[in-house]
Amino acid sequence: MLDAHLAGAILRLTLNRPETRNALSAAMMRALADGLETAAADPAIRVVVIAGAGPAFCAGHDLRELRAQNDRAAAAALFQQCAALMQQIVNLPKPVIARVHGIATAAGCQLAASCDLAVAASDARFATPGVRIGLFCTTPAVALSRAIGRQAALGMLLTGEPIDAERAHAIGLVHEIVPPAELDEAVDRLAGALATRSPRILALGKQAFLRQTEMPLAEAYAFASEVMADNLMTADAAEGIDAFLQKRARV
């Protein structure tokens, strides 16, 4: 259901239900949450990549499982489980990269939007199509509205129409687009670059970025100034600045 592969400092978590286009069943979400928990606890893991096996990244929730939720409390619990998973990705103190190919729809689009960076094959498609079957993608809207602008998000949510990788890149949903044959190479290159950065500084920066986005402008600058002052006092910054000024490699 979920394949975990550790190569150096990079943990790749691959959704492996290709017959369902890697639908996010309750069991799949539990497995992914466990993988992220492992990543958070292991200092040797510096970067996480989330990928999908088979012809698609992720088609969203398992509709058969959703349809079986005749009890509202059970349905709410399933959506809350998904919400907790997305927040786990956002709050992970390590960079998370989505490797997107095929389709990323509904909660699958939510998954891609919740990751810190997404690298997509040029033939990938993104959509929040719930409105077309009478189930508005309200929870995917939370991640989408934080990743892209209001007009772009509502355009996807209200129409349910898919967008291609170029449009996803233009609106900020995707960091990089590459030909399908080059997708793994591009993901490995990005993950490898991130793995060379200081884990402490990446964790500090990711947390600070998320916090300041929720603040008014003046408060955000005051907060960011304090974080940068603290950062400047770290050994990582001292060594990095000295190496730059002395035109030498970092120790």
N, C-alpha and C positions, 0 to 999 in steps of 0.2 A: 504493500500500500504506500509506504514511504521509504525510499532508499536514501541512506545517509552515506556519504563518501567524504573522507577527510584526506586532503592532499596538502601537505605542509600546514600552513596556517589557515587554509580555506576549507570550510565545511560546505559541501553541496547537498542540499535537501531536495530530492526529486519526488514530486507527486507521481505515484505510479498506479493509476487506475485508468489506463488509456481507453478502455472500453466505455468509460463514462466521460471521456474528455477530462479526466482528473477532477471530477466533481468533488466539492467539499462536503463530504458526509461528516457526521459527528465523529466517526472513528478516524477519518483523515485529519480532521482538525485537531483531535487529541494527539495524533502521531506528530503532526507538525509542531504543535505546542511543546511536546516533549523534546523534539530536536532543537528548538530554539532555547529551551531551558538548559540543555546540554551545552549549547554554544555560549550561553551567558556565564556558565559556571567554570568553563575550561579556559584558562588564560592562554593556552597554546592556540586557541581558535581566535583569529583576528577578523575574519570576514565570513559572512554567510551568503550563499547563493541559493535562491529558490528557483527551481526549474520544474518542468513537466515532461513526463514520458509520453511517447506516442505522437499523435498528430496535433496536439494542442497543449497550451500552457495550462489553462483551467477554465472550465465552462461555468463556474459558479457553484451555487448550492446544488445538492442532489435533489432534483425535483420530485422524484418518487418518495424520498424520505420526507420532504416537506409536505407532500400531499397526504402522507400518512399521519401527520400531526393533527388529529381531530380535536385535541385538547389544546386550548389557547395557552395554558401555562407551559406545556411541553414545547409548543412552537416558539414561545418567547424565550425559553431556555436555550433553544438551538441558535436563535439569532444572537442572544447574549454570549453564547460560547464563541461565535464567530467574531463578535465585537471585541471580546477579550483577546482573541488570537491576533487581531489586527493591532490592538494596542500593545501587545507583547512585541510585535515586530517594530513598531514605532519607538518603543521604550528600550529596546535592546541596546546596550551600550557599545555596540559594534555595527559597522556598516552592513546593510542587507541589500543585496542586488537581486532584482527579478530578471531572469533569463526568459524572455517572452517569444514564443513562436506560435503559429497557428492562431488560435483565438484566446482572448482574455475577456470573458463576458460576465456581467452581473458581479457576483462575489469574487470571480476571477479577476475582473477589472479592479475591484476593490483591493484584492491582494497585491496586484502590481502597483497600484497607487499608494499603498501603505508602505512599500519598500522604499528605501532611501534613494535608490537609483534603479532605473530599468533600462536594459539593453534589449532591443527588439530586432527580430528579423524583418526585412523590408516587406515581407508578405504577411506580417502579423495584422490582426484586426482586433479592435477594442470596442466594447459596447456595454451599455446598461439597458438591456432590452425588456426589463420586467413589465414596463407599461404596456407592451404589446400583448401580454397574456393576463393583464389585470392585476399584476403584483408589482407595484412601483418599487424601484430599487432605492429605498429610503436609507438603508444601512450602507450600501455602496456609495451613496451620495455624501456621506460623512467624509470618507477618504478622498473621494473625487473633488469635493469642494475645497479641500485643503491642499490638493495637489495642483489644481488648475483654476482659472478664473471663473467667475459666476456665469457669464454668458456661455462659455464653452461647456461648463458642467451641466447647466440646465438644457443646453442644446442636446447633449447626449441623453440626459435623463428623461426629458419630455418627449423626444421623438423615438427613442429606443434604437435609432439607426446606428450601424457600426461606422467607425472611422478607421482609416488606414494608418499605417505606421508614420507616414509623413505628417499627417494631421496631428497625430498624437505627439510627435516631436515638436511641432509648431506651437502647441498649446501647453507644453511643459510636462506632459504625462510621461514622456520617454526621454532619457538622457542621450541615447545614441541609437542610430539605425545602421544595420549592416546587412549585406547579402546573407541569405540563409546559410550558405556554406561557410560563412565566416563568423557565425554567431558564437560558437564556443571559444574561438580564438579571441574575439573581442571581450567576452565576459571574463575569460582567464586573464587577459591583459589588464583590465580594470581592477579585478579582484587582487591580482598580483601587486599592482601599484598601491592599492589601499593597504595591503598587508605589510608594506614596508614602512608605513607611517606609525608614529607612536600610538599604541592602543590607548594610553591614558589621555592623550591630547584629542584623539578622535572621539572618545567617549565624552570628554568635557565639551567639545565643540558641538556634537550632535545634541546633547542635552540642552546646552545654552541656546542653540538655534530654535529648538522646539519651544522653549520657554518664552523667548522674546517675541515670537510670532503672535502670542496671545496678549501682549502688552501694548498700551498706548506708546506712541513714538518716544516721548521724553523718558518714560519709565524703561523702555527697551534699551535706549542708549545708556542710561544710568546703570542698568543691570549689566549690559555688555561691557561697559568700561571696567566694572569691578572684576568681571570674569577675565578680561584680558590682562588686568594688573596681576591677578593671581597666576595666570598662565605664564606671564613674563618671569615670575619668580621660580618657575620649575626648572629642573635640570635639563629637561628636554629642550626648552626654549634657549637656555644659556648655551648649550652645546650647538644647537642649530644655528644660532646667530653668530657665534664665534667661528664656526666652520665656514659660514658664508663670507664673513669679513676677511678671514684668513685664506679664502679661496682654496679650501681643502675639503676632503670628504668627511662626512660626519662619523664620529667614532661609534 
